[in-house]
Amino acid sequence: MAEEKKEEKTLTLQVSSNPHVRDSITTQKIMLYVILALLPATIYGVVNFGLYALLVVLVTVGASVLFEFLYEKLMHQKITISDCSAVVTGLLLALNLPPRIPIWVCIIGAFFAIVVVKMLFGGLGQNFMNPALGARCFLVISFAGRMTNFAYDAVSGPTPLAMLKSGEIPNTLSMVLGNEMGTIGETSVIMIVIGACFLILMGVIDLRIPASYILTFVIFIIIFGGHGANPYYLTAHLAGGGLMLGAFFMATDYVTSPITTKGKIIFGIILGILTGVFRCFASGAEGVSYAIILGNLLVPLIERFAPLKCFGYVKPQKGG
């Protein structure tokens, strides 16, 4: 009888497959938050550069969604376009394109981002680099002239980063407000920061990667930029090019960035150094895209030095 009572009191433990910690937020909800956060920069870009910029955005987003749908249909995979990740990829790519880029270049970029960088490596969660930045770098290499032509409405001239490269300091107030040439989504720092604040408040991103990235970049520019701590020079570097857009919206990509606190800080420091090296010593004026892609490739190595702590692990004591 005593043995029977013992058996009755025995608890049966059932272990299910992971994940064991769940959250109400979904991939679709995160992507919708990112889309909303990118709207201020997108709207400003359309107002600033005209309706053709809107066409570039619509075609790039539409082509990205279409290519993901066609790939999954042809490969007999589950259709996942409802998670809106293809929309985010297309929108980020469009915001990194010049306002007068030919439409056929947008379509090629969307194909490269979705099919080559994302789907061929297993789809969302499996890509080894940010698809939008991978496509942008591919387009810059393939169509350098078109990707560096920022003239619009017969307005032409050097970009702020090109002026910095030649030793000039552009009008920093104009850069912050967005009244300068550049890609569709990078010109207005104010609009980018508004979107970034929204993502931070919604808990979609934290400040570890962008803060360590920007701080490291500023220190690098102070040391190697040739102008010391000149506030106008530093502001021009921060407001110019895709630094702010990259730091808040692409470096923080869940798939291609480290997941540990220590790893995120190391990742941000690496991005800041690489961007500084490209801007100060490379032949080109920009360096954010290449810096983030190289950083993406280093993520597995970073996570080896900054791994997650095992749950329930107790460090053995000496002499125990």
C-alpha positions as CSV (number, residue, x, y, z in Angstrom):
1,M,0.0,0.0,0.0
2,A,2.8,2.4,0.9
3,E,4.5,1.7,-2.5
4,E,1.2,2.5,-4.3
5,K,0.8,5.8,-2.5
6,K,4.4,6.7,-3.5
7,E,3.6,6.0,-7.1
8,E,0.5,8.2,-7.0
9,K,2.5,11.1,-5.6
10,T,5.2,10.8,-8.4
11,L,5.0,13.7,-10.8
12,T,5.3,13.1,-14.5
13,L,7.4,15.7,-16.3
14,Q,6.7,16.3,-20.0
15,V,9.4,18.1,-21.9
16,S,8.2,19.7,-25.1
17,S,10.3,21.1,-27.9
18,N,11.5,24.7,-27.8
19,P,10.6,27.6,-27.7
20,H,9.8,27.4,-24.0
21,V,9.4,31.2,-23.5
22,R,6.7,32.8,-25.7
23,D,5.6,36.3,-26.4
24,S,2.5,37.8,-27.8
25,I,4.4,39.8,-30.4
26,T,4.6,38.2,-33.8
27,T,7.0,38.6,-36.8
28,Q,4.2,40.4,-38.7
29,K,3.6,42.8,-35.9
30,I,7.3,43.6,-35.7
31,M,7.5,44.2,-39.4
32,L,4.4,46.5,-39.3
33,Y,6.1,48.5,-36.6
34,V,9.2,48.9,-38.7
35,I,7.1,49.9,-41.7
36,L,5.4,52.6,-39.6
37,A,8.7,53.8,-38.3
38,L,10.1,54.2,-41.9
39,L,7.0,56.2,-43.0
40,P,8.3,59.6,-41.9
41,A,11.5,59.2,-43.8
42,T,9.6,57.8,-46.8
43,I,7.1,60.6,-46.9
44,Y,9.8,63.2,-46.6
45,G,11.8,61.6,-49.4
46,V,8.7,61.7,-51.7
47,V,8.0,65.3,-50.8
48,N,11.6,66.3,-51.3
49,F,12.3,64.4,-54.5
50,G,8.9,64.2,-56.2
51,L,6.5,61.6,-57.4
52,Y,9.1,59.6,-59.2
53,A,10.6,58.7,-55.8
54,L,7.2,57.4,-54.8
55,L,7.2,55.2,-58.0
56,V,10.7,53.9,-57.0
57,V,9.4,52.9,-53.6
58,L,6.2,51.3,-54.8
59,V,8.0,49.3,-57.6
60,T,10.7,48.1,-55.3
61,V,8.3,47.0,-52.5
62,G,5.9,45.4,-55.0
63,A,8.7,43.5,-56.8
64,S,10.1,42.3,-53.5
65,V,6.8,40.8,-52.5
66,L,6.2,39.4,-55.9
67,F,9.6,37.6,-56.1
68,E,9.1,36.1,-52.6
69,F,5.6,34.8,-53.6
70,L,6.9,33.4,-57.0
71,Y,9.9,31.7,-55.4
72,E,7.8,30.0,-52.7
73,K,5.2,29.1,-55.2
74,L,7.7,27.5,-57.6
75,M,9.5,25.7,-54.8
76,H,6.2,24.4,-53.3
77,Q,6.9,26.2,-50.0
78,K,4.5,27.8,-47.6
79,I,3.6,31.3,-48.8
80,T,4.9,33.8,-46.2
81,I,4.4,37.2,-47.7
82,S,1.8,37.9,-45.1
83,D,4.6,38.4,-42.5
84,C,5.5,41.6,-44.3
85,S,9.2,40.9,-44.2
86,A,9.4,41.3,-47.9
87,V,7.7,44.7,-47.6
88,V,10.3,45.8,-45.1
89,T,13.2,44.6,-47.3
90,G,11.8,46.4,-50.4
91,L,11.1,49.6,-48.4
92,L,14.7,49.6,-47.0
93,L,16.2,49.0,-50.4
94,A,14.1,51.8,-51.9
95,L,15.1,54.2,-49.3
96,N,18.8,53.4,-50.1
97,L,18.3,54.2,-53.8
98,P,18.9,57.5,-55.6
99,P,15.6,59.4,-56.4
100,R,16.0,59.1,-60.2
101,I,17.2,55.5,-60.4
102,P,15.8,53.6,-63.4
103,I,12.9,51.3,-62.6
104,W,14.6,48.3,-64.1
105,V,17.5,48.7,-61.6
106,C,14.9,48.7,-58.7
107,I,13.5,45.3,-60.0
108,I,17.0,43.8,-60.3
109,G,17.8,45.0,-56.8
110,A,14.6,43.5,-55.4
111,F,15.3,40.2,-57.1
112,F,18.8,40.0,-55.6
113,A,17.6,41.0,-52.1
114,I,14.8,38.5,-52.0
115,V,15.9,35.5,-54.1
116,V,19.7,35.6,-53.8
117,V,20.3,36.9,-50.3
118,K,17.1,35.8,-48.5
119,M,15.3,32.8,-50.1
120,L,18.3,30.8,-51.4
121,F,19.6,30.7,-47.9
122,G,16.4,29.4,-46.4
123,G,14.1,32.5,-46.1
124,L,13.5,34.7,-43.1
125,G,15.8,33.9,-40.2
126,Q,18.4,32.1,-42.3
127,N,20.0,34.9,-44.4
128,F,23.6,35.7,-43.4
129,M,23.4,39.4,-44.3
130,N,20.9,42.1,-44.5
131,P,19.0,41.6,-47.8
132,A,18.4,45.3,-48.5
133,L,22.1,46.2,-47.9
134,G,23.3,43.2,-49.8
135,A,21.2,44.3,-52.8
136,R,22.4,47.9,-52.5
137,C,26.1,46.8,-52.6
138,F,25.4,44.6,-55.5
139,L,23.8,47.5,-57.4
140,V,26.6,49.8,-56.5
141,I,29.1,47.3,-57.9
142,S,27.1,46.5,-61.0
143,F,25.7,50.0,-61.9
144,A,28.1,52.4,-60.2
145,G,27.2,55.4,-62.4
146,R,23.5,55.1,-61.8
147,M,23.8,54.4,-58.1
148,T,26.0,57.5,-57.5
149,N,23.9,59.9,-59.6
150,F,21.8,61.9,-57.1
151,A,20.8,64.7,-59.5
152,Y,17.0,65.4,-59.6
153,D,14.9,68.1,-61.3
154,A,18.0,69.4,-63.0
155,V,19.6,70.0,-59.6
156,S,23.1,68.6,-59.4
157,G,26.3,68.9,-57.4
158,P,28.4,67.1,-54.9
159,T,26.8,65.2,-52.0
160,P,27.6,66.3,-48.4
161,L,29.9,63.3,-48.0
162,A,31.7,64.1,-51.2
163,M,32.3,67.6,-49.9
164,L,33.6,66.2,-46.6
165,K,35.9,63.9,-48.6
166,S,37.4,66.9,-50.4
167,G,38.0,68.8,-47.2
168,E,34.9,71.1,-47.3
169,I,32.3,71.2,-44.5
170,P,28.8,71.5,-45.9
171,N,25.8,73.3,-44.3
172,T,25.1,71.0,-41.3
173,L,21.6,72.6,-40.6
174,S,20.6,71.9,-44.1
175,M,21.8,68.3,-43.8
176,V,19.9,67.8,-40.5
177,L,16.7,69.1,-42.1
178,G,17.2,67.1,-45.2
179,N,17.6,69.8,-47.8
180,E,20.5,68.0,-49.5
181,M,21.0,65.4,-52.2
182,G,21.3,61.8,-51.4
183,T,19.2,58.6,-51.5
184,I,15.4,58.8,-51.0
185,G,15.4,57.9,-47.3
186,E,18.8,59.1,-45.9
187,T,18.6,62.9,-46.2
188,S,16.4,63.8,-43.2
189,V,18.0,62.9,-39.9
190,I,15.0,64.2,-38.0
191,M,12.6,61.9,-39.7
192,I,14.9,58.9,-39.2
193,V,15.3,59.7,-35.5
194,I,11.5,60.0,-35.1
195,G,11.0,56.6,-36.6
196,A,13.8,55.2,-34.4
197,C,12.3,56.6,-31.3
198,F,9.0,54.9,-32.2
199,L,10.8,51.5,-32.5
200,I,12.6,52.0,-29.2
201,L,9.3,52.9,-27.4
202,M,7.6,49.8,-28.9
203,G,10.5,47.6,-27.7
204,V,11.4,46.5,-31.2
205,I,15.0,47.7,-30.9
206,D,17.3,48.8,-28.1
207,L,20.0,51.3,-28.1
208,R,23.0,49.0,-27.6
209,I,23.9,48.6,-31.2
210,P,23.2,52.1,-32.5
211,A,24.7,53.8,-29.5
212,S,27.9,51.8,-29.6
213,Y,28.1,52.2,-33.4
214,I,27.6,56.0,-33.4
215,L,29.8,56.6,-30.3
216,T,32.7,54.5,-31.8
217,F,32.4,56.2,-35.1
218,V,32.5,59.7,-33.5
219,I,35.7,58.8,-31.5
220,F,37.3,57.4,-34.7
221,I,36.5,60.6,-36.7
222,I,37.9,62.8,-33.9
223,I,41.1,60.8,-34.0
224,F,41.6,60.2,-37.7
225,G,39.3,62.7,-39.4
226,G,41.8,65.5,-39.5
227,H,39.5,68.1,-37.9
228,G,39.6,67.0,-34.3
229,A,36.4,67.5,-32.3
230,N,35.0,70.2,-34.7
231,P,31.3,70.0,-34.0
232,Y,30.3,71.0,-37.6
233,Y,32.5,68.4,-39.1
234,L,31.2,65.7,-36.7
235,T,27.6,66.7,-37.3
236,A,28.1,66.6,-41.1
237,H,29.5,63.1,-40.8
238,L,26.6,61.9,-38.6
239,A,23.9,63.6,-40.7
240,G,25.5,62.7,-44.0
241,G,25.0,59.5,-45.9
242,G,23.2,56.5,-44.5
243,L,24.8,56.4,-41.1
244,M,21.6,57.1,-39.0
245,L,19.4,55.0,-41.3
246,G,21.9,52.1,-41.1
247,A,22.5,52.4,-37.4
248,F,18.8,52.3,-36.3
249,F,17.1,50.3,-39.0
250,M,19.6,47.9,-40.6
251,A,22.4,47.2,-38.0
252,T,19.6,46.2,-35.5
253,D,18.2,43.5,-37.8
254,Y,17.3,40.5,-35.5
255,V,18.6,37.9,-38.0
256,T,22.0,39.4,-38.8
257,S,23.1,40.9,-35.5
258,P,24.2,39.3,-32.2
259,I,21.6,38.4,-29.6
260,T,23.6,38.9,-26.4
261,T,24.2,42.3,-24.7
262,K,28.0,41.9,-24.9
263,G,27.8,40.8,-28.5
264,K,25.6,43.8,-29.5
265,I,28.1,46.2,-28.1
266,I,31.1,44.5,-29.8
267,F,29.1,44.5,-33.0
268,G,28.4,48.2,-32.8
269,I,32.1,49.0,-32.0
270,I,33.1,47.0,-35.1
271,L,30.6,48.8,-37.3
272,G,31.8,52.2,-36.0
273,I,35.5,51.4,-36.8
274,L,34.7,49.9,-40.2
275,T,32.6,52.9,-41.2
276,G,35.3,55.3,-40.0
277,V,37.9,53.4,-42.0
278,F,35.8,53.5,-45.2
279,R,35.0,57.2,-44.9
280,C,38.5,58.4,-43.9
281,F,40.8,56.1,-45.9
282,A,38.8,54.5,-48.7
283,S,38.3,56.0,-52.2
284,G,34.6,56.3,-51.8
285,A,32.8,58.8,-49.6
286,E,30.3,56.4,-48.0
287,G,30.9,53.2,-46.0
288,V,27.9,52.3,-44.0
289,S,26.6,49.5,-46.3
290,Y,29.9,47.7,-46.5
291,A,30.5,48.1,-42.8
292,I,27.2,46.5,-41.8
293,I,27.6,43.7,-44.3
294,L,31.1,42.9,-43.1
295,G,29.8,43.1,-39.6
296,N,27.0,40.6,-40.5
297,L,29.7,38.2,-41.6
298,L,31.5,38.5,-38.3
299,V,28.4,37.8,-36.2
300,P,29.1,34.0,-35.8
301,L,32.6,34.9,-34.6
302,I,31.3,37.6,-32.2
303,E,28.9,35.1,-30.7
304,R,31.6,32.6,-30.0
305,F,33.3,35.2,-27.8
306,A,30.1,36.5,-26.3
307,P,27.8,33.4,-26.0
308,L,24.5,33.0,-24.2
309,K,24.7,31.7,-20.7
310,C,23.2,28.3,-20.3
311,F,20.0,28.3,-18.2
312,G,20.5,26.5,-15.0
313,Y,24.3,26.2,-15.4
314,V,26.3,26.3,-12.2
315,K,30.0,27.0,-12.4
316,P,31.9,24.1,-10.6
317,Q,33.8,25.3,-7.6
318,K,37.4,24.5,-7.1
319,G,38.1,21.6,-4.8
320,G,34.4,20.6,-4.9
